[in-house]
Amino acid sequence: MDNEVKKNQTPLKVLVNFCRMLLGLTFMFSGIAKAIDPIGTQIKLSDYLYAFGMGGVMLDSTLLILACILAGLEILLGAYLTMGVFKRGSSFLVLVFMSVFTPFTLYLAIRNPVEDCGCFGDAVILTNWQTFGKNVFLLILSIIVFAKRALIVPFMKEKGYWAVTVIVTLVTIRFMTSNISGLPVLDFRPYKVGTDLRAEVLGSVKNPSMTDFSLMDGQMNDVTADVLSNPGYTFLLVSPHLEDAGENGLDLIDDLFDYCSYWGYDMIGVTSSGIETIRQWTENAGAELKFLFCDEIPLQTMVRSNPGLVLLKDGVIINKWSYSRIPSDNILRAPLEKISVGCTPAPNPMRTPWFVALLFVLPLVMVALIDKLKGMIQ
């Protein structure tokens, strides 16, 4: 009789574990996509607040913390489901998560206050209706998994569950802090390194995601073509809001300005801030930068740092740096043509989607294997 019951449960068991794996991997992917670009997630949360008439209610630092918590929670819940650990708690929290966000995305689809929900960061862009459809599907999966959680087959014994929490948490924190202090390990945005801005912005067939990129001088004359048509090197010090710009790299900015003045390179500040803010910042920095004006949205999209540094040559983005990684005078000892700063970085195997996936998946596989080996030895 028991064998007959088990035989009848086998198809359901396979279904539940398939649903749990699909749900877990989707949550992990969603969280990792946000963790790649926490500042982008912060900006998206800010967009939501403004869309619902609550702009300015929270500080950017608070929104960044919330963005990190959201990404970390999705990764951790996804890892729990994928590994089959903490079955009751993880399946319940995922069900609550989807029960809240599914009707919310229905509202977004109907009213369209924000065009892209940002659920997969910039890695995958979905319309609000596509997002709602995706969430309905995930809600169905979460109901099945929670209702039949007893059939979930874990990949390890209960004693090892804590290891999943510790490892995933440590990897996630290290990953996000690196993407905040530097720049996102993967760049899915239109202003990535290698982009020909002259072709994308000024060409006969303009990139629709760059139509809001225009550089204006103090008299509000459009000088975009002048800047992008420069055949030499041009450094753009990009700051959407100078009043909020970090000040840790001011000495490096001053040194870079002196370097550009010595070798004859252009260095231009680009911001959406006002003239008085520019004057105050210039006094603090000690670099007599010429500033141009641009809308904050393309500046936030171009480089996830305030300020950030972008190097152009012939209108092509050669390289980008956060304000904490601006090249120092120890590196700037020769013309750009003769040092690595002036060249497009070689492909880095550690900056690929496969590496990012392995960064999170490989530790989980190793924990499961170690648990199995310990069980065999005992």
VEXVEXVEX-782219 format. One record per residue (C-alpha): residue in three letters; x, y, z. Coordinates in steps of 0.05 Angstrom, whole numbers. Each point is the difference from the previous one (the first is absolute). Layout:
+-----+--------+--------+--------+
! res !      u !      v !      w !
+-----+--------+--------+--------+
! ALA !      X !      Y !      Z !
...
+-----+--------+--------+--------+
% end
This chain:
+-----+--------+--------+--------+
! res !      u !      v !      w !
+-----+--------+--------+--------+
! MET !      0 !      0 !      0 !
! ASP !     57 !     48 !     18 !
! ASN !     34 !    -15 !    -66 !
! GLU !    -64 !     15 !    -37 !
! VAL !     -6 !     68 !     36 !
! LYS !     72 !     17 !    -16 !
! LYS !    -10 !    -20 !    -73 !
! ASN !    -61 !     45 !     -5 !
! GLN !     38 !     58 !     31 !
! THR !     60 !     -5 !    -46 !
! PRO !    -28 !     44 !    -57 !
! LEU !    -22 !     52 !     51 !
! LYS !     68 !     -2 !     34 !
! VAL !     35 !     12 !    -66 !
! LEU !    -47 !     58 !    -15 !
! VAL !     10 !     33 !     68 !
! ASN !     75 !     -5 !     -4 !
! PHE !      1 !     26 !    -71 !
! CYS !    -42 !     59 !     22 !
! ARG !     44 !     12 !     60 !
! MET !     63 !      0 !    -43 !
! LEU !    -30 !     46 !    -52 !
! LEU !    -26 !     47 !     54 !
! GLY !     66 !     -1 !     37 !
! LEU !     44 !     14 !    -61 !
! THR !    -47 !     56 !    -22 !
! PHE !      5 !     33 !     68 !
! MET !     76 !     -7 !     -1 !
! PHE !      4 !     29 !    -70 !
! SER !    -44 !     58 !     20 !
! GLY !     41 !     15 !     62 !
! ILE !     67 !     -7 !    -34 !
! ALA !    -23 !     47 !    -56 !
! LYS !    -16 !     52 !     53 !
! ALA !     64 !    -13 !     38 !
! ILE !     41 !     12 !    -63 !
! ASP !    -25 !     72 !      0 !
! PRO !    -25 !     19 !     70 !
! ILE !      2 !     74 !    -17 !
! GLY !    -44 !    -14 !    -60 !
! THR !    -49 !    -35 !     46 !
! GLN !      3 !     60 !     47 !
! ILE !    -17 !     46 !    -59 !
! LYS !    -58 !    -45 !    -19 !
! LEU !    -27 !      3 !     71 !
! SER !      5 !     75 !     -2 !
! ASP !    -39 !      0 !    -66 !
! TYR !    -55 !    -39 !     35 !
! LEU !     -3 !     51 !     57 !
! TYR !     -5 !     58 !    -49 !
! ALA !    -53 !    -37 !    -41 !
! PHE !    -43 !     -7 !     63 !
! GLY !     11 !     72 !     22 !
! MET !     50 !    -17 !     55 !
! GLY !     63 !     27 !    -32 !
! GLY !     52 !     22 !     50 !
! VAL !    -31 !    -38 !     58 !
! MET !     62 !    -44 !      7 !
! LEU !     73 !     17 !     -6 !
! ASP !     40 !    -32 !    -56 !
! SER !     42 !    -37 !     52 !
! THR !    -63 !    -30 !     30 !
! LEU !    -25 !    -21 !    -68 !
! LEU !     67 !    -32 !    -15 !
! ILE !     -4 !    -40 !     64 !
! LEU !    -71 !    -23 !    -19 !
! ALA !     25 !    -18 !    -70 !
! CYS !     54 !    -43 !     30 !
! ILE !    -48 !    -33 !     49 !
! LEU !    -49 !    -16 !    -56 !
! ALA !     54 !    -30 !    -44 !
! GLY !     30 !    -40 !     57 !
! LEU !    -68 !    -26 !     23 !
! GLU !    -16 !    -25 !    -71 !
! ILE !     67 !    -34 !     -6 !
! LEU !     -5 !    -33 !     68 !
! LEU !    -72 !    -25 !    -11 !
! GLY !     19 !    -24 !    -69 !
! ALA !     59 !    -38 !     29 !
! TYR !    -43 !    -32 !     54 !
! LEU !    -50 !    -24 !    -51 !
! THR !     53 !    -24 !    -49 !
! MET !     35 !    -40 !     55 !
! GLY !    -65 !    -22 !     31 !
! VAL !     17 !     26 !     69 !
! PHE !    -45 !     34 !     52 !
! LYS !    -59 !    -27 !    -41 !
! ARG !    -56 !     29 !     42 !
! GLY !     28 !     69 !     12 !
! SER !     29 !     12 !    -70 !
! SER !    -62 !    -25 !    -37 !
! PHE !    -45 !     43 !     45 !
! LEU !     41 !     63 !     -9 !
! VAL !      3 !     -9 !    -76 !
! LEU !    -76 !    -10 !      0 !
! VAL !     -9 !     65 !     40 !
! PHE !     49 !     35 !    -46 !
! MET !    -38 !    -20 !    -63 !
! SER !    -68 !     13 !     32 !
! VAL !     21 !     72 !     13 !
! PHE !     36 !     15 !    -65 !
! THR !    -48 !    -33 !    -49 !
! PRO !    -59 !     47 !     14 !
! PHE !     50 !     58 !      4 !
! THR !     25 !    -16 !    -70 !
! LEU !    -72 !     -5 !    -25 !
! TYR !     -9 !     72 !     24 !
! LEU !     64 !     19 !    -36 !
! ALA !    -24 !    -33 !    -64 !
! ILE !    -67 !     36 !      2 !
! ARG !     24 !     69 !     22 !
! ASN !     72 !     -2 !    -27 !
! PRO !     30 !     50 !     50 !
! VAL !     70 !    -30 !    -14 !
! GLU !     14 !    -31 !    -67 !
! ASP !     49 !    -54 !     23 !
! CYS !    -10 !    -34 !     68 !
! GLY !     75 !    -14 !      7 !
! CYS !    -12 !    -71 !     26 !
! PHE !     60 !    -26 !    -40 !
! GLY !     40 !     64 !      3 !
! ASP !     27 !     21 !    -68 !
! ALA !     16 !    -72 !    -18 !
! VAL !    -70 !    -15 !    -27 !
! ILE !    -50 !     56 !    -15 !
! LEU !    -73 !    -20 !      4 !
! THR !    -63 !     40 !    -12 !
! ASN !    -47 !      7 !     59 !
! TRP !    -49 !    -50 !    -31 !
! GLN !     57 !    -50 !    -12 !
! THR !     21 !      9 !     72 !
! PHE !    -71 !    -12 !     24 !
! GLY !     -5 !    -64 !    -42 !
! LYS !     67 !    -23 !     28 !
! ASN !    -23 !     12 !     71 !
! VAL !    -65 !    -37 !    -10 !
! PHE !     40 !    -60 !    -24 !
! LEU !     48 !      5 !     60 !
! LEU !    -60 !      8 !     47 !
! ILE !    -29 !    -65 !    -25 !
! LEU !     67 !    -34 !     10 !
! SER !      6 !     28 !     70 !
! ILE !    -69 !    -25 !     19 !
! ILE !     17 !    -70 !    -24 !
! VAL !     67 !      0 !     36 !
! PHE !    -28 !     25 !     66 !
! ALA !    -61 !    -47 !     -2 !
! LYS !     44 !    -61 !    -13 !
! ARG !     64 !     22 !     35 !
! ALA !      5 !    -68 !     35 !
! LEU !     18 !    -30 !    -68 !
! ILE !     61 !     45 !    -10 !
! VAL !     63 !    -41 !     -3 !
! PRO !     59 !     39 !     33 !
! PHE !     70 !     -6 !    -28 !
! MET !     30 !     -4 !     69 !
! LYS !    -13 !    -20 !     73 !
! GLU !    -32 !     49 !     48 !
! LYS !     65 !     10 !     39 !
! GLY !     30 !     34 !    -60 !
! TYR !    -56 !     49 !    -13 !
! TRP !     37 !     55 !     38 !
! ALA !     58 !     -5 !    -49 !
! VAL !    -46 !     21 !    -57 !
! THR !    -21 !     62 !     38 !
! VAL !     71 !     20 !     19 !
! ILE !     32 !    -12 !    -68 !
! VAL !    -56 !     33 !    -41 !
! THR !     -2 !     60 !     47 !
! LEU !     76 !     11 !     -2 !
! VAL !      5 !     -8 !    -76 !
! THR !    -59 !     47 !    -11 !
! ILE !     27 !     54 !     47 !
! ARG !     69 !     -3 !    -31 !
! PHE !    -29 !      1 !    -70 !
! MET !    -46 !     60 !     12 !
! THR !     53 !     42 !     37 !
! SER !     47 !    -11 !    -59 !
! ASN !    -52 !     23 !    -49 !
! ILE !    -15 !     62 !     42 !
! SER !     71 !     22 !     15 !
! GLY !     22 !    -14 !    -71 !
! LEU !    -46 !     -6 !    -60 !
! PRO !    -49 !    -58 !    -16 !
! VAL !     38 !    -63 !    -19 !
! LEU !    -46 !     -6 !    -61 !
! ASP !    -26 !     60 !    -38 !
! PHE !    -67 !    -11 !    -35 !
! ARG !    -13 !     74 !    -12 !
! PRO !      7 !     36 !    -67 !
! TYR !     62 !     40 !     22 !
! LYS !     46 !    -60 !      9 !
! VAL !     74 !      1 !    -17 !
! GLY !     10 !     -5 !    -75 !
! THR !    -64 !     39 !    -17 !
! ASP !      9 !     50 !    -57 !
! LEU !    -39 !     59 !     27 !
! ARG !     11 !     40 !    -63 !
! ALA !    -36 !    -53 !    -41 !
! GLU !    -53 !    -15 !     53 !
! VAL !    -17 !     72 !     18 !
! LEU !     15 !     39 !    -64 !
! GLY !     -6 !    -53 !    -54 !
! SER !    -55 !     -3 !    -51 !
! VAL !    -32 !    -58 !     38 !
! LYS !      1 !     23 !     73 !
! ASN !     -3 !    -49 !     58 !
! PRO !    -69 !     11 !     31 !
! SER !     29 !    -12 !     70 !
! MET !     47 !     59 !    -10 !
! THR !    -47 !     53 !    -26 !
! ASP !      4 !     39 !     66 !
! PHE !     76 !      6 !     -4 !
! SER !     20 !     71 !    -18 !
! LEU !     54 !     45 !     26 !
! MET !    -15 !     74 !     10 !
! ASP !     48 !     56 !     16 !
! GLY !    -13 !     58 !     49 !
! GLN !    -42 !     37 !    -53 !
! MET !    -41 !    -63 !    -13 !
! ASN !     31 !    -12 !    -68 !
! ASP !      3 !    -73 !    -21 !
! VAL !     73 !    -19 !     -4 !
! THR !    -10 !    -76 !     -3 !
! ALA !     29 !     -5 !    -71 !
! ASP !     61 !     41 !     19 !
! VAL !     18 !    -45 !     59 !
! LEU !    -15 !    -66 !    -35 !
! SER !     36 !     20 !    -64 !
! ASN !     66 !     13 !     36 !
! PRO !     49 !    -49 !    -32 !
! GLY !     44 !     -1 !     62 !
! TYR !    -10 !    -20 !     72 !
! THR !    -53 !     33 !     43 !
! PHE !    -13 !    -14 !     73 !
! LEU !    -71 !     11 !     24 !
! LEU !     -8 !      9 !     74 !
! VAL !    -73 !    -21 !      7 !
! SER !    -42 !     21 !     60 !
! PRO !    -76 !     -1 !     -4 !
! HIS !     -3 !     41 !     64 !
! LEU !     64 !     36 !     21 !
! GLU !    -30 !     17 !     67 !
! ASP !     -2 !    -74 !     16 !
! ALA !     67 !    -18 !    -31 !
! GLY !     50 !    -39 !     41 !
! GLU !     61 !     40 !     22 !
! ASN !     49 !    -56 !     13 !
! GLY !     30 !      4 !    -69 !
! LEU !      9 !     76 !     -5 !
! ASP !     76 !     -4 !      3 !
! LEU !      0 !    -51 !    -57 !
! ILE !    -46 !     44 !    -41 !
! ASP !     47 !     59 !     11 !
! ASP !     60 !    -42 !    -20 !
! LEU !    -36 !    -25 !    -62 !
! PHE !    -18 !     71 !    -20 !
! ASP !     74 !     20 !      6 !
! TYR !     19 !    -61 !    -41 !
! CYS !    -50 !     19 !    -55 !
! SER !     25 !     72 !      0 !
! TYR !     72 !    -24 !     -8 !
! TRP !    -13 !    -48 !    -57 !
! GLY !    -54 !     41 !    -35 !
! TYR !    -60 !    -45 !     12 !
! ASP !    -70 !     27 !     10 !
! MET !    -32 !    -12 !     69 !
! ILE !    -72 !     23 !      6 !
! GLY !    -49 !     -4 !     57 !
! VAL !    -71 !    -20 !    -17 !
! THR !    -57 !      9 !     50 !
! SER !    -73 !     18 !      8 !
! SER !     15 !     45 !     60 !
! GLY !     -4 !     76 !     -1 !
! ILE !     55 !     52 !    -10 !
! GLU !      7 !     16 !     75 !
! THR !      9 !    -73 !     17 !
! ILE !     53 !     -6 !    -54 !
! ARG !     37 !     60 !     28 !
! GLN !      1 !    -28 !     70 !
! TRP !     22 !    -68 !    -22 !
! THR !     55 !     29 !    -45 !
! GLU !     28 !     39 !     60 !
! ASN !      2 !    -63 !     42 !
! ALA !     31 !    -42 !    -55 !
! GLY !     52 !     51 !    -20 !
! ALA !     -7 !    -20 !    -73 !
! GLU !    -24 !     55 !    -47 !
! LEU !    -44 !    -46 !    -40 !
! LYS !    -44 !     24 !    -55 !
! PHE !    -70 !    -27 !     12 !
! LEU !    -55 !    -19 !    -49 !
! PHE !    -72 !    -15 !     17 !
! CYS !    -39 !    -64 !    -14 !
! ASP !    -63 !    -33 !     26 !
! GLU !     12 !    -42 !     62 !
! ILE !    -30 !    -65 !    -29 !
! PRO !     53 !    -12 !    -54 !
! LEU !     54 !     19 !     49 !
! GLN !    -25 !    -51 !     51 !
! THR !     -4 !    -51 !    -55 !
! MET !     69 !     15 !    -28 !
! VAL !     40 !    -14 !     64 !
! ARG !    -25 !    -27 !     67 !
! SER !     42 !     47 !     41 !
! ASN !     -7 !     71 !     24 !
! PRO !     47 !     26 !    -25 !
! GLY !     23 !    -50 !    -52 !
! LEU !     53 !      6 !    -54 !
! VAL !    -10 !    -17 !    -73 !
! LEU !     55 !      1 !    -52 !
! LEU !    -19 !     13 !    -73 !
! LYS !     42 !     -5 !    -63 !
! ASP !    -30 !     17 !    -67 !
! GLY !    -68 !     -1 !     35 !
! VAL !     10 !    -72 !     24 !
! ILE !     -3 !    -18 !     73 !
! ILE !     70 !    -28 !     15 !
! ASN !     -6 !    -10 !     75 !
! LYS !    -40 !     18 !     62 !
! TRP !     18 !      7 !     74 !
! SER !    -36 !     13 !     65 !
! TYR !     26 !     59 !     41 !
! SER !     37 !    -48 !     46 !
! ARG !     37 !    -32 !    -59 !
! ILE !     21 !     62 !    -39 !
! PRO !     71 !    -11 !    -27 !
! SER !     53 !     29 !     46 !
! ASP !     63 !     39 !    -19 !
! ASN !     40 !    -64 !     12 !
! ILE !    -34 !    -28 !    -63 !
! LEU !     -5 !     64 !    -40 !
! ARG !     75 !      6 !    -15 !
! ALA !     -3 !      3 !    -76 !
! PRO !    -48 !     20 !    -56 !
! LEU !    -64 !    -40 !     -4 !
! GLU !     23 !    -32 !    -65 !
! LYS !     56 !    -35 !     38 !
! ILE !    -36 !    -24 !     64 !
! SER !    -57 !    -48 !     14 !
! VAL !    -46 !     56 !     22 !
! GLY !     -7 !     23 !    -72 !
! CYS !    -19 !    -69 !    -27 !
! THR !    -64 !    -39 !      1 !
! PRO !      8 !    -53 !     54 !
! ALA !     12 !    -71 !    -24 !
! PRO !    -58 !    -48 !     12 !
! ASN !      1 !    -24 !     72 !
! PRO !    -23 !    -71 !     12 !
! MET !    -23 !     22 !     70 !
! ARG !    -48 !     50 !    -32 !
! THR !    -45 !    -48 !    -36 !
! PRO !    -70 !    -27 !     15 !
! TRP !     29 !    -70 !      7 !
! PHE !     49 !     21 !     53 !
! VAL !    -54 !     37 !     39 !
! ALA !    -44 !    -62 !     -3 !
! LEU !     57 !    -45 !     24 !
! LEU !     15 !     49 !     56 !
! PHE !    -67 !    -17 !     32 !
! VAL !    -13 !    -70 !    -25 !
! LEU !     68 !    -32 !     11 !
! PRO !      2 !     11 !     76 !
! LEU !    -69 !    -32 !      6 !
! VAL !     23 !    -60 !    -41 !
! MET !     62 !     -7 !     44 !
! VAL !    -41 !      4 !     64 !
! ALA !    -46 !    -55 !    -26 !
! LEU !     58 !    -44 !    -21 !
! ILE !     36 !      8 !     67 !
! ASP !    -65 !    -18 !     36 !
! LYS !     -7 !    -63 !    -43 !
! LEU !     73 !    -20 !     12 !
! LYS !     -8 !      9 !     75 !
! GLY !    -63 !    -44 !     -3 !
! MET !     39 !    -54 !    -37 !
! ILE !     58 !      1 !     49 !
! GLN !    -46 !     -4 !     60 !
+-----+--------+--------+--------+
% end
